[in-house]
Amino acid sequence: LAAGVAHEINNPLQGILNFATLLQNRPENFERNKEITQRIIDECQRVAKITQDLLFYSKDCRRETKLVSIWDVINGALSLVETKLNNNHVLIVRDISESLPKLLLQPQSIQQVILNLVDNAYDALRYKGEVEETPTIGISVRTIDLDDGPCLCIEVSDNGIGMSESVVKMAREAFFTTKPASEGTGLGLSIVRDIVSKHDGRLGISSVEGKGTRVSIEIPIKSEA
């Protein structure tokens, strides 16, 4: 997470530095400088947004349930790691409607779920090595009607290395990991499972070795009442 945020902030800072240098070298060029100052403002706003997302994520209020926009929650989480993924040529495909209703959730916890699942997907792509197809992480959010009522369905998929049936069965268990000891604790999916359970939700995993993995989360939709 820290590496992702460092990348996210470094890019606009580099832009600001370059624009400021242009201003310093040609201060008399009014029309061009007007455009450059707007670009500096845009990049500063970008840094401020990343900082705001990080502060929101790190707030110690993970038990507090709020009526929130799932669009804002998920995109806030992705803003912390998007540059790391882009720099490693990983395509992020979003399928999230901005018209989804606001939901009662623990927003920081849901962000932690998204970050853990995206991080797992990234590792699955990284371990697969070089392939012809574009490394892709898909994130979709929709509402579905189940027998016990409407649910929010969040899916994170990848076309990475995949898992065997035996690994899928063990994947939710704490401290189980197929990663080297220096890279993983085996707590990621167990934390996701616990957070989903606290939202009275369900966690599903489907995977094919060599093809990829899809993790689905179904959370009952609750109104403010």
MDAnalysis code that builds the backbone (N, CA, C; Angstrom):
import MDAnalysis as mda
import numpy as np

u = mda.Universe.empty(675, n_residues=225, atom_resindex=np.repeat(np.arange(225), 3), trajectory=True)
u.add_TopologyAttr("name", ["N", "CA", "C"] * 225)
u.add_TopologyAttr("resid", np.arange(1, 226))
u.add_TopologyAttr("resname", ["LEU", "ALA", "ALA", "GLY", "VAL", "ALA", "HIS", "GLU", "ILE", "ASN", "ASN", "PRO", "LEU", "GLN", "GLY", "ILE", "LEU", "ASN", "PHE", "ALA", "THR", "LEU", "LEU", "GLN", "ASN", "ARG", "PRO", "GLU", "ASN", "PHE", "GLU", "ARG", "ASN", "LYS", "GLU", "ILE", "THR", "GLN", "ARG", "ILE", "ILE", "ASP", "GLU", "CYS", "GLN", "ARG", "VAL", "ALA", "LYS", "ILE", "THR", "GLN", "ASP", "LEU", "LEU", "PHE", "TYR", "SER", "LYS", "ASP", "CYS", "ARG", "ARG", "GLU", "THR", "LYS", "LEU", "VAL", "SER", "ILE", "TRP", "ASP", "VAL", "ILE", "ASN", "GLY", "ALA", "LEU", "SER", "LEU", "VAL", "GLU", "THR", "LYS", "LEU", "ASN", "ASN", "ASN", "HIS", "VAL", "LEU", "ILE", "VAL", "ARG", "ASP", "ILE", "SER", "GLU", "SER", "LEU", "PRO", "LYS", "LEU", "LEU", "LEU", "GLN", "PRO", "GLN", "SER", "ILE", "GLN", "GLN", "VAL", "ILE", "LEU", "ASN", "LEU", "VAL", "ASP", "ASN", "ALA", "TYR", "ASP", "ALA", "LEU", "ARG", "TYR", "LYS", "GLY", "GLU", "VAL", "GLU", "GLU", "THR", "PRO", "THR", "ILE", "GLY", "ILE", "SER", "VAL", "ARG", "THR", "ILE", "ASP", "LEU", "ASP", "ASP", "GLY", "PRO", "CYS", "LEU", "CYS", "ILE", "GLU", "VAL", "SER", "ASP", "ASN", "GLY", "ILE", "GLY", "MET", "SER", "GLU", "SER", "VAL", "VAL", "LYS", "MET", "ALA", "ARG", "GLU", "ALA", "PHE", "PHE", "THR", "THR", "LYS", "PRO", "ALA", "SER", "GLU", "GLY", "THR", "GLY", "LEU", "GLY", "LEU", "SER", "ILE", "VAL", "ARG", "ASP", "ILE", "VAL", "SER", "LYS", "HIS", "ASP", "GLY", "ARG", "LEU", "GLY", "ILE", "SER", "SER", "VAL", "GLU", "GLY", "LYS", "GLY", "THR", "ARG", "VAL", "SER", "ILE", "GLU", "ILE", "PRO", "ILE", "LYS", "SER", "GLU", "ALA"])
u.atoms.positions = np.array([
    [0.842, -1.202, 0.000],
    [0.000, 0.000, 0.000],
    [0.877, 1.252, 0.000],
    [1.915, 1.238, 0.846],
    [2.813, 2.405, 0.909],
    [3.509, 2.624, -0.432],
    [3.941, 1.534, -1.074],
    [4.606, 1.654, -2.369],
    [3.641, 2.207, -3.409],
    [2.397, 1.733, -3.361],
    [1.397, 2.223, -4.307],
    [1.135, 3.707, -4.147],
    [1.000, 4.162, -2.909],
    [0.748, 5.576, -2.645],
    [1.952, 6.415, -3.059],
    [3.161, 5.893, -2.813],
    [4.374, 6.621, -3.209],
    [4.391, 6.848, -4.719],
    [4.027, 5.808, -5.475],
    [3.958, 5.944, -6.934],
    [2.882, 6.943, -7.332],
    [1.718, 6.837, -6.679],
    [0.584, 7.700, -7.024],
    [0.937, 9.178, -6.837],
    [1.650, 9.483, -5.758],
    [1.966, 10.876, -5.450],
    [3.180, 11.359, -6.246],
    [4.116, 10.460, -6.513],
    [5.345, 10.870, -7.204],
    [5.061, 11.376, -8.623],
    [4.122, 10.730, -9.315],
    [3.843, 11.135, -10.702],
    [3.351, 12.578, -10.812],
    [2.296, 12.985, -10.084],
    [1.873, 14.382, -10.182],
    [2.919, 15.360, -9.643],
    [3.683, 14.952, -8.631],
    [4.747, 15.839, -8.131],
    [5.793, 16.083, -9.204],
    [6.124, 15.050, -9.972],
    [7.085, 15.219, -11.052],
    [6.533, 16.184, -12.101],
    [5.217, 16.075, -12.374],
    [4.579, 17.000, -13.305],
    [4.630, 18.432, -12.808],
    [4.333, 18.623, -11.528],
    [4.370, 19.969, -10.939],
    [5.773, 20.569, -11.054],
    [6.785, 19.749, -10.768],
    [8.173, 20.209, -10.860],
    [8.508, 20.641, -12.294],
    [8.095, 19.830, -13.261],
    [8.375, 20.164, -14.660],
    [7.666, 21.451, -15.085],
    [6.401, 21.590, -14.690],
    [5.642, 22.795, -15.053],
    [6.251, 24.044, -14.414],
    [6.655, 23.911, -13.150],
    [7.257, 25.056, -12.461],
    [8.559, 25.474, -13.140],
    [9.320, 24.494, -13.628],
    [10.566, 24.795, -14.338],
    [10.285, 25.560, -15.631],
    [9.217, 25.152, -16.337],
    [8.827, 25.862, -17.560],
    [8.458, 27.315, -17.252],
    [7.727, 27.528, -16.165],
    [7.361, 28.892, -15.763],
    [8.599, 29.719, -15.461],
    [9.533, 29.103, -14.782],
    [10.748, 29.818, -14.385],
    [11.589, 30.205, -15.608],
    [11.617, 29.329, -16.600],
    [12.450, 29.584, -17.783],
    [11.840, 30.620, -18.735],
    [10.506, 30.653, -18.813],
    [9.850, 31.583, -19.745],
    [8.718, 32.326, -19.031],
    [9.021, 33.179, -18.061],
    [7.959, 33.843, -17.301],
    [7.163, 34.857, -18.130],
    [7.691, 35.275, -19.277],
    [7.022, 36.325, -20.053],
    [5.926, 35.783, -20.979],
    [5.885, 34.464, -21.169],
    [4.913, 33.865, -22.101],
    [3.568, 33.687, -21.391],
    [2.739, 34.726, -21.444],
    [1.508, 34.757, -20.645],
    [0.544, 33.647, -21.021],
    [0.244, 33.483, -22.306],
    [-0.759, 32.503, -22.725],
    [-0.340, 31.082, -22.352],
    [0.920, 30.760, -22.634],
    [1.386, 29.420, -22.284],
    [1.412, 29.230, -20.774],
    [1.829, 30.261, -20.033],
    [1.913, 30.157, -18.577],
    [0.543, 30.003, -17.936],
    [-0.472, 30.597, -18.553],
    [-1.831, 30.439, -18.041],
    [-2.259, 28.980, -18.099],
    [-1.918, 28.317, -19.197],
    [-2.228, 26.890, -19.346],
    [-1.431, 26.053, -18.351],
    [-0.146, 26.403, -18.181],
    [0.716, 25.643, -17.274],
    [0.233, 25.754, -15.827],
    [-0.165, 26.957, -15.409],
    [-0.637, 27.117, -14.027],
    [-1.897, 26.290, -13.782],
    [-2.754, 26.153, -14.796],
    [-3.939, 25.311, -14.639],
    [-3.547, 23.845, -14.484],
    [-2.515, 23.447, -15.241],
    [-2.034, 22.065, -15.113],
    [-1.462, 21.820, -13.715],
    [-0.778, 22.821, -13.168],
    [-0.245, 22.690, -11.809],
    [-1.385, 22.547, -10.803],
    [-2.432, 23.345, -10.967],
    [-3.601, 23.255, -10.087],
    [-4.222, 21.860, -10.177],
    [-4.350, 21.338, -11.398],
    [-4.942, 20.007, -11.589],
    [-4.122, 18.928, -10.898],
    [-2.790, 19.015, -11.031],
    [-1.932, 18.006, -10.422],
    [-1.964, 18.106, -8.893],
    [-2.031, 19.334, -8.365],
    [-2.135, 19.518, -6.905],
    [-3.443, 18.925, -6.380],
    [-4.514, 19.110, -7.130],
    [-5.793, 18.544, -6.732],
    [-5.752, 17.015, -6.745],
    [-5.002, 16.484, -7.695],
    [-4.835, 15.033, -7.762],
    [-4.107, 14.509, -6.523],
    [-3.036, 15.189, -6.123],
    [-2.313, 14.795, -4.905],
    [-3.224, 14.904, -3.687],
    [-4.003, 15.984, -3.618],
    [-4.910, 16.184, -2.484],
    [-5.944, 15.066, -2.411],
    [-6.445, 14.624, -3.578],
    [-7.442, 13.546, -3.614],
    [-6.834, 12.232, -3.134],
    [-5.616, 11.936, -3.570],
    [-4.943, 10.710, -3.134],
    [-4.725, 10.740, -1.620],
    [-4.281, 11.899, -1.115],
    [-4.060, 12.042, 0.326],
    [-5.362, 11.873, 1.093],
    [-6.422, 12.460, 0.573],
    [-7.743, 12.341, 1.211],
    [-8.183, 10.885, 1.254],
    [-7.986, 10.148, 0.138],
    [-8.362, 8.732, 0.099],
    [-7.554, 7.925, 1.105],
    [-6.263, 8.233, 1.215],
    [-5.409, 7.507, 2.155],
    [-5.824, 7.779, 3.594],
    [-6.101, 9.035, 3.912],
    [-6.522, 9.389, 5.266],
    [-7.862, 8.728, 5.604],
    [-8.770, 8.690, 4.621],
    [-10.065, 8.042, 4.835],
    [-9.863, 6.558, 5.117],
    [-9.003, 5.913, 4.326],
    [-8.758, 4.485, 4.497],
    [-8.136, 4.175, 5.854],
    [-7.242, 5.063, 6.325],
    [-6.483, 4.785, 7.542],
    [-7.194, 5.213, 8.824],
    [-8.366, 5.851, 8.682],
    [-9.099, 6.261, 9.888],
    [-9.483, 5.038, 10.709],
    [-9.379, 5.163, 12.013],
    [-9.679, 4.042, 12.903],
    [-11.177, 4.014, 13.225],
    [-11.972, 3.731, 12.194],
    [-13.421, 3.679, 12.425],
    [-14.018, 2.522, 11.627],
    [-13.337, 1.385, 11.653],
    [-13.743, 0.260, 10.833],
    [-14.978, -0.459, 11.380],
    [-15.439, -0.078, 12.540],
    [-16.683, -0.659, 13.050],
    [-17.876, 0.260, 12.806],
    [-17.599, 1.435, 12.294],
    [-18.654, 2.422, 12.086],
    [-19.335, 2.192, 10.743],
    [-20.636, 1.973, 10.798],
    [-21.418, 1.751, 9.581],
    [-21.989, 3.069, 9.097],
    [-21.841, 3.315, 7.792],
    [-22.315, 4.567, 7.211],
    [-23.108, 4.288, 5.943],
    [-23.958, 5.237, 5.589],
    [-24.656, 5.195, 4.312],
    [-23.720, 5.829, 3.280],
    [-23.168, 4.995, 2.377],
    [-22.114, 5.478, 1.485],
    [-22.379, 5.050, 0.042],
    [-21.692, 5.727, -0.867],
    [-21.693, 5.364, -2.281],
    [-20.627, 4.310, -2.516],
    [-21.025, 3.136, -2.989],
    [-20.050, 2.073, -3.237],
    [-19.096, 2.475, -4.346],
    [-19.558, 3.313, -5.273],
    [-18.694, 3.853, -6.337],
    [-17.525, 4.606, -5.719],
    [-17.825, 5.498, -4.761],
    [-16.775, 6.286, -4.117],
    [-15.839, 5.406, -3.305],
    [-16.398, 4.429, -2.605],
    [-15.598, 3.555, -1.747],
    [-14.584, 2.759, -2.574],
    [-15.053, 2.138, -3.645],
    [-14.171, 1.286, -4.446],
    [-13.155, 2.118, -5.218],
    [-13.591, 3.206, -5.817],
    [-12.643, 4.030, -6.568],
    [-11.631, 4.704, -5.651],
    [-12.043, 5.012, -4.412],
    [-11.093, 5.542, -3.438],
    [-10.009, 4.531, -3.113],
    [-10.387, 3.248, -3.002],
    [-9.404, 2.195, -2.741],
    [-8.472, 2.023, -3.929],
    [-9.038, 2.001, -5.136],
    [-8.227, 1.791, -6.332],
    [-7.249, 2.934, -6.567],
    [-7.606, 4.138, -6.133],
    [-6.718, 5.280, -6.349],
    [-5.387, 5.098, -5.629],
    [-5.358, 4.228, -4.609],
    [-4.138, 4.019, -3.831],
    [-3.171, 3.051, -4.514],
    [-3.651, 2.272, -5.482],
    [-2.788, 1.243, -6.099],
    [-2.780, 1.304, -7.621],
    [-3.543, 2.220, -8.199],
    [-3.722, 2.217, -9.648],
    [-2.419, 2.471, -10.400],
    [-1.597, 3.380, -9.906],
    [-0.342, 3.675, -10.605],
    [0.597, 2.475, -10.569],
    [0.648, 1.767, -9.446],
    [1.488, 0.563, -9.374],
    [1.052, -0.443, -10.427],
    [-0.256, -0.618, -10.589],
    [-0.751, -1.561, -11.588],
    [-0.440, -1.079, -12.999],
    [-0.672, 0.214, -13.239],
    [-0.395, 0.762, -14.571],
    [1.087, 0.649, -14.929],
    [1.950, 0.931, -13.950],
    [3.388, 0.863, -14.198],
    [3.858, -0.555, -14.522],
    [3.076, -1.534, -14.079],
    [3.409, -2.937, -14.363],
    [2.533, -3.509, -15.484],
    [1.922, -2.586, -16.244],
    [1.172, -2.935, -17.457],
    [-0.007, -3.865, -17.169],
    [-0.640, -3.664, -16.028],
    [-1.852, -4.414, -15.689],
    [-3.068, -3.557, -16.029],
    [-3.947, -4.103, -16.836],
    [-5.159, -3.394, -17.241],
    [-6.234, -3.565, -16.167],
    [-6.841, -2.454, -15.739],
    [-7.950, -2.500, -14.783],
    [-9.238, -2.230, -15.546],
    [-10.164, -3.163, -15.459],
    [-11.447, -3.018, -16.142],
    [-12.535, -2.859, -15.081],
    [-13.155, -1.683, -15.054],
    [-14.220, -1.410, -14.085],
    [-15.588, -1.606, -14.731],
    [-16.485, -2.198, -13.995],
    [-17.891, -2.280, -14.404],
    [-18.731, -1.927, -13.174],
    [-18.755, -0.639, -12.863],
    [-19.408, -0.143, -11.655],
    [-20.354, 0.986, -12.051],
    [-21.610, 0.814, -11.794],
    [-22.581, 1.854, -12.137],
    [-22.563, 2.957, -11.089],
    [-22.542, 4.203, -11.549],
    [-22.603, 5.333, -10.618],
    [-24.001, 5.500, -10.036],
    [-24.980, 4.799, -10.606],
    [-26.368, 4.952, -10.158],
    [-26.766, 3.954, -9.075],
    [-25.795, 3.155, -8.603],
    [-26.115, 2.209, -7.533],
    [-26.572, 2.973, -6.292],
    [-27.556, 2.430, -5.559],
    [-28.043, 3.146, -4.367],
    [-26.982, 3.196, -3.279],
    [-27.079, 4.202, -2.412],
    [-26.187, 4.258, -1.259],
    [-26.527, 3.114, -0.300],
    [-25.494, 2.574, 0.328],
    [-25.672, 1.388, 1.158],
    [-25.067, 1.591, 2.534],
    [-25.612, 0.871, 3.511],
    [-25.057, 0.872, 4.858],
    [-23.888, -0.098, 4.905],
    [-22.681, 0.434, 5.037],
    [-21.475, -0.381, 5.027],
    [-20.457, 0.188, 6.008],
    [-19.431, -0.601, 6.280],
    [-18.240, -0.091, 6.951],
    [-17.254, 0.256, 5.820],
    [-17.199, 1.495, 5.380],
    [-16.472, 1.815, 4.146],
    [-14.996, 1.466, 4.178],
    [-14.305, 1.710, 5.307],
    [-12.883, 1.388, 5.354],
    [-12.658, -0.120, 5.242],
    [-13.564, -0.896, 5.841],
    [-13.434, -2.350, 5.757],
    [-13.643, -2.844, 4.334],
    [-14.616, -2.280, 3.639],
    [-14.845, -2.674, 2.252],
    [-13.660, -2.277, 1.390],
    [-13.056, -1.116, 1.677],
    [-11.843, -0.740, 0.954],
    [-10.727, -1.750, 1.210],
    [-10.624, -2.231, 2.436],
    [-9.597, -3.228, 2.745],
    [-9.856, -4.517, 1.966],
    [-11.115, -4.889, 1.833],
    [-11.471, -6.060, 1.031],
    [-10.992, -5.880, -0.410],
    [-11.314, -4.723, -1.004],
    [-10.930, -4.461, -2.396],
    [-9.413, -4.480, -2.553],
    [-8.699, -3.822, -1.645],
    [-7.235, -3.776, -1.736],
    [-6.625, -5.163, -1.611],
    [-7.137, -5.979, -0.694],
    [-6.608, -7.333, -0.536],
    [-6.859, -8.181, -1.778],
    [-8.079, -8.094, -2.331],
    [-8.409, -8.902, -3.505],
    [-7.630, -8.449, -4.731],
    [-7.483, -7.133, -4.906],
    [-6.714, -6.617, -6.042],
    [-5.241, -7.002, -5.886],
    [-4.727, -6.958, -4.667],
    [-3.333, -7.338, -4.426],
    [-3.111, -8.816, -4.745],
    [-4.069, -9.672, -4.352],
    [-3.975, -11.094, -4.679],
    [-4.014, -11.310, -6.192],
    [-4.904, -10.567, -6.858],
    [-5.012, -10.687, -8.311],
    [-3.708, -10.259, -8.987],
    [-3.112, -9.182, -8.484],
    [-1.842, -8.703, -9.040],
    [-0.750, -9.757, -8.887],
    [-0.690, -10.389, -7.710],
    [0.311, -11.442, -7.495],
    [0.073, -12.621, -8.440],
    [-1.200, -12.984, -8.648],
    [-1.515, -14.093, -9.554],
    [-1.056, -13.792, -10.978],
    [-1.150, -12.530, -11.381],
    [-0.672, -12.125, -12.700],
    [0.850, -12.122, -12.744],
    [1.450, -11.660, -11.665],
    [2.913, -11.561, -11.609],
    [3.555, -12.946, -11.655],
    [2.966, -13.903, -10.952],
    [3.524, -15.252, -10.912],
    [3.331, -15.999, -12.225],
    [2.359, -15.553, -13.028],
    [2.113, -16.238, -14.299],
    [3.217, -15.955, -15.307],
    [3.900, -14.825, -15.144],
    [4.992, -14.484, -16.046],
    [4.496, -13.889, -17.349],
    [5.346, -13.879, -18.347],
    [5.019, -13.250, -19.620],
    [4.111, -14.153, -20.452],
    [2.996, -13.575, -20.893],
    [2.038, -14.287, -21.745],
    [1.589, -13.331, -22.846],
    [0.912, -13.886, -23.860],
    [0.465, -13.052, -24.970],
    [-0.697, -12.146, -24.574],
    [-1.622, -12.660, -23.742],
    [-2.787, -11.869, -23.368],
    [-2.409, -10.778, -22.371],
    [-3.166, -9.688, -22.392],
    [-2.898, -8.563, -21.499],
    [-3.257, -8.931, -20.062],
    [-2.346, -8.762, -19.106],
    [-2.692, -9.007, -17.694],
    [-3.831, -8.082, -17.288],
    [-4.915, -8.654, -16.797],
    [-6.129, -7.868, -16.554],
    [-6.741, -8.196, -15.203],
    [-7.150, -7.148, -14.503],
    [-7.939, -7.294, -13.277],
    [-9.284, -6.634, -13.530],
    [-10.347, -7.395, -13.341],
    [-11.699, -6.870, -13.529],
    [-12.388, -6.642, -12.195],
    [-13.093, -5.535, -12.086],
    [-13.851, -5.229, -10.863],
    [-15.263, -4.843, -11.287],
    [-16.223, -5.644, -10.873],
    [-17.611, -5.354, -11.224],
    [-18.455, -5.271, -9.967],
    [-19.436, -4.395, -10.005],
    [-20.364, -4.235, -8.877],
    [-21.771, -4.127, -9.448],
    [-22.685, -4.902, -8.912],
    [-24.076, -4.848, -9.355],
    [-24.976, -5.295, -8.211],
    [-26.250, -5.055, -8.351],
    [-27.217, -5.557, -7.383],
    [-27.897, -6.791, -7.961],
    [-28.151, -7.775, -7.117],
    [-28.823, -8.999, -7.538],
    [-29.929, -9.325, -6.539],
    [-30.945, -10.023, -7.001],
    [-32.051, -10.445, -6.140],
    [-31.899, -11.918, -5.808],
    [-31.752, -12.220, -4.525],
    [-31.668, -13.590, -4.046],
    [-32.927, -13.940, -3.255],
    [-33.052, -15.198, -2.879],
    [-34.255, -15.642, -2.155],
    [-34.455, -14.892, -0.843],
    [-33.340, -14.518, -0.191],
    [-33.447, -13.821, 1.096],
    [-33.346, -12.304, 0.943],
    [-33.505, -11.796, -0.288],
    [-33.545, -10.347, -0.481],
    [-32.464, -9.849, -1.419],
    [-32.482, -8.544, -1.720],
    [-31.498, -7.969, -2.633],
    [-30.103, -7.921, -2.011],
    [-29.087, -8.102, -2.847],
    [-27.699, -8.090, -2.391],
    [-26.846, -7.240, -3.315],
    [-25.778, -6.723, -2.746],
    [-24.739, -6.088, -3.535],
    [-23.717, -7.153, -3.874],
    [-23.417, -7.326, -5.152],
    [-22.450, -8.329, -5.585],
    [-21.208, -7.632, -6.114],
    [-20.074, -7.880, -5.479],
    [-18.779, -7.343, -5.896],
    [-17.931, -8.510, -6.382],
    [-17.384, -8.386, -7.586],
    [-16.525, -9.434, -8.128],
    [-15.177, -8.853, -8.533],
    [-14.112, -9.547, -8.141],
    [-12.758, -9.198, -8.568],
    [-12.189, -10.405, -9.288],
    [-11.819, -10.221, -10.548],
    [-11.340, -11.344, -11.354],
    [-9.980, -11.017, -11.958],
    [-9.270, -12.061, -12.344],
    [-7.979, -11.884, -13.022],
    [-7.763, -13.039, -13.982],
    [-6.851, -12.842, -14.919],
    [-6.472, -13.915, -15.839],
    [-5.066, -14.400, -15.514],
    [-4.835, -14.559, -14.214],
    [-3.523, -14.939, -13.713],
    [-3.299, -16.430, -13.656],
    [-2.488, -16.848, -12.686],
    [-2.012, -18.221, -12.616],
    [-3.092, -19.214, -12.193],
    [-4.134, -18.730, -11.490],
    [-5.213, -19.615, -11.064],
    [-4.824, -20.487, -9.876],
    [-5.799, -21.269, -9.392],
    [-5.570, -22.145, -8.237],
    [-6.182, -23.514, -8.496],
    [-5.605, -24.514, -7.883],
    [-6.176, -25.861, -7.944],
    [-7.379, -25.942, -6.999],
    [-8.176, -26.995, -7.135],
    [-9.336, -27.174, -6.258],
    [-8.915, -27.274, -4.802],
    [-7.810, -27.953, -4.538],
    [-7.355, -28.108, -3.143],
    [-6.927, -26.776, -2.552],
    [-6.293, -25.925, -3.363],
    [-5.877, -24.602, -2.876],
    [-7.091, -23.727, -2.636],
    [-8.089, -23.783, -3.516],
    [-9.317, -23.001, -3.333],
    [-9.981, -23.360, -2.012],
    [-10.005, -24.653, -1.676],
    [-10.641, -25.094, -0.427],
    [-9.929, -24.539, 0.797],
    [-8.617, -24.347, 0.708],
    [-7.834, -23.874, 1.849],
    [-7.646, -22.362, 1.861],
    [-7.989, -21.693, 0.763],
    [-7.601, -20.290, 0.580],
    [-8.153, -19.364, 1.644],
    [-9.328, -19.680, 2.209],
    [-9.946, -18.790, 3.206],
    [-9.343, -18.947, 4.593],
    [-8.531, -19.968, 4.799],
    [-7.992, -20.246, 6.127],
    [-6.850, -19.296, 6.470],
    [-6.840, -18.845, 7.720],
    [-5.783, -17.939, 8.178],
    [-4.424, -18.621, 8.077],
    [-3.451, -17.874, 7.613],
    [-2.049, -18.265, 7.501],
    [-1.773, -19.274, 6.390],
    [-2.796, -19.639, 5.609],
    [-2.529, -20.494, 4.457],
    [-2.122, -19.620, 3.284],
    [-0.990, -19.931, 2.660],
    [-0.532, -19.163, 1.511],
    [0.329, -20.027, 0.624],
    [0.290, -19.751, -0.674],
    [1.182, -20.418, -1.617],
    [2.346, -19.505, -1.986],
    [2.370, -18.293, -1.411],
    [3.437, -17.341, -1.707],
    [4.677, -17.673, -0.873],
    [5.854, -17.222, -1.329],
    [7.058, -17.378, -0.507],
    [6.879, -16.689, 0.846],
    [7.584, -17.186, 1.868],
    [7.440, -16.648, 3.221],
    [7.739, -15.160, 3.283],
    [8.619, -14.696, 2.397],
    [9.003, -13.286, 2.411],
    [7.936, -12.390, 1.794],
    [6.921, -12.971, 1.139],
    [5.949, -12.164, 0.405],
    [4.535, -12.228, 0.958],
    [4.193, -13.258, 1.698],
    [2.802, -13.371, 2.129],
    [2.656, -13.972, 3.505],
    [1.614, -13.534, 4.222],
    [1.330, -14.068, 5.556],
    [0.191, -15.074, 5.543],
    [-0.583, -15.100, 4.438],
    [-1.739, -15.974, 4.383],
    [-2.950, -15.416, 5.104],
    [-2.920, -14.123, 5.430],
    [-4.036, -13.519, 6.164],
    [-5.013, -12.765, 5.259],
    [-4.630, -12.491, 4.004],
    [-5.439, -11.635, 3.141],
    [-6.868, -12.101, 2.980],
    [-7.065, -13.344, 2.514],
    [-8.424, -13.835, 2.263],
    [-9.171, -14.134, 3.553],
    [-8.452, -14.498, 4.610],
    [-9.146, -14.738, 5.873],
    [-9.685, -13.425, 6.440],
    [-8.951, -12.321, 6.238],
    [-9.440, -11.000, 6.650],
    [-10.660, -10.626, 5.815],
    [-10.581, -10.872, 4.503],
    [-11.730, -10.615, 3.632],
    [-12.939, -11.414, 4.099],
    [-12.725, -12.687, 4.405],
    [-13.825, -13.548, 4.877],
    [-14.457, -12.991, 6.143],
    [-13.639, -12.536, 7.089],
    [-14.161, -12.013, 8.355],
    [-14.942, -10.721, 8.137],
    [-14.446, -9.833, 7.265],
    [-15.135, -8.577, 7.001],
    [-16.477, -8.838, 6.326],
    [-16.480, -9.739, 5.345],
    [-17.725, -10.073, 4.644],
    [-18.722, -10.692, 5.613],
    [-18.230, -11.535, 6.507],
    [-19.103, -12.169, 7.501],
    [-19.728, -11.131, 8.424],
    [-18.965, -10.103, 8.809],
    [-19.502, -9.042, 9.672],
    [-20.570, -8.218, 8.965],
    [-20.568, -8.256, 7.633],
    [-21.615, -7.586, 6.852],
    [-22.747, -8.552, 6.505],
    [-22.750, -9.736, 7.182],
    [-23.761, -10.782, 6.922],
    [-23.733, -11.239, 5.470],
    [-22.532, -11.223, 4.883],
    [-22.407, -11.561, 3.470],
    [-21.804, -12.933, 3.241],
    [-21.585, -13.238, 1.956],
    [-21.028, -14.516, 1.540],
    [-19.818, -14.269, 0.630],
    [-18.845, -15.152, 0.742],
    [-17.625, -15.068, -0.064],
    [-17.524, -16.316, -0.919],
    [-17.355, -16.135, -2.227],
    [-17.206, -17.262, -3.139],
    [-15.935, -17.142, -3.950],
    [-15.301, -18.277, -4.234],
    [-14.069, -18.304, -5.021],
    [-14.196, -19.365, -6.102],
    [-13.964, -18.978, -7.347],
    [-13.873, -19.948, -8.439],
    [-12.574, -19.696, -9.176],
    [-11.875, -20.778, -9.533],
    [-10.559, -20.624, -10.141],
    [-10.238, -21.825, -11.022],
    [-9.471, -21.574, -12.068],
    [-8.982, -22.621, -12.968],
    [-7.479, -22.424, -13.121],
    [-6.719, -23.463, -12.837],
    [-5.262, -23.354, -12.946],
    [-4.858, -22.926, -14.352],
    [-4.002, -21.926, -14.427],
    [-3.515, -21.435, -15.691],
    [-4.440, -20.475, -16.404],
    [-5.652, -20.296, -15.876],
    [-6.662, -19.458, -16.537],
    [-7.011, -18.198, -15.744],
    [-7.115, -18.330, -14.432],
    [-7.468, -17.162, -13.632],
    [-8.399, -17.483, -12.495],
    [-8.779, -16.429, -11.769],
    [-9.581, -16.567, -10.548],
    [-10.648, -15.485, -10.515],
    [-11.792, -15.840, -9.941],
    [-12.875, -14.877, -9.723],
    [-13.337, -15.003, -8.270],
    [-13.276, -13.890, -7.547],
    [-13.754, -13.861, -6.157],
    [-15.011, -13.006, -6.125],
    [-16.067, -13.567, -5.569],
    [-17.347, -12.835, -5.503],
    [-17.758, -12.634, -4.062],
    [-18.324, -11.464, -3.797],
    [-18.810, -11.110, -2.464],
    [-20.265, -10.663, -2.604],
    [-21.114, -11.250, -1.808],
    [-22.532, -10.868, -1.808],
    [-22.887, -10.342, -0.423],
    [-23.295, -9.075, -0.389],
    [-23.618, -8.404, 0.876],
    [-25.077, -7.962, 0.833],
    [-25.893, -8.361, 1.829],
    [-27.289, -7.931, 1.842],
    [-27.394, -6.409, 1.823],
    [-28.314, -5.883, 1.027],
    [-28.538, -4.445, 0.951],
    [-29.440, -4.024, 2.097],
    [-28.916, -3.103, 2.895],
    [-29.673, -2.614, 4.055],
    [-29.915, -1.124, 3.898],
    [-31.114, -0.702, 4.220],
    [-31.427, 0.726, 4.178],
    [-30.942, 1.388, 5.456],
    [-31.017, 2.707, 5.481],
    [-30.585, 3.437, 6.672],
    [-31.448, 3.058, 7.872],
    [-32.726, 2.778, 7.621],
    [-33.600, 2.371, 8.727],
    [-33.156, 1.054, 9.329],
])
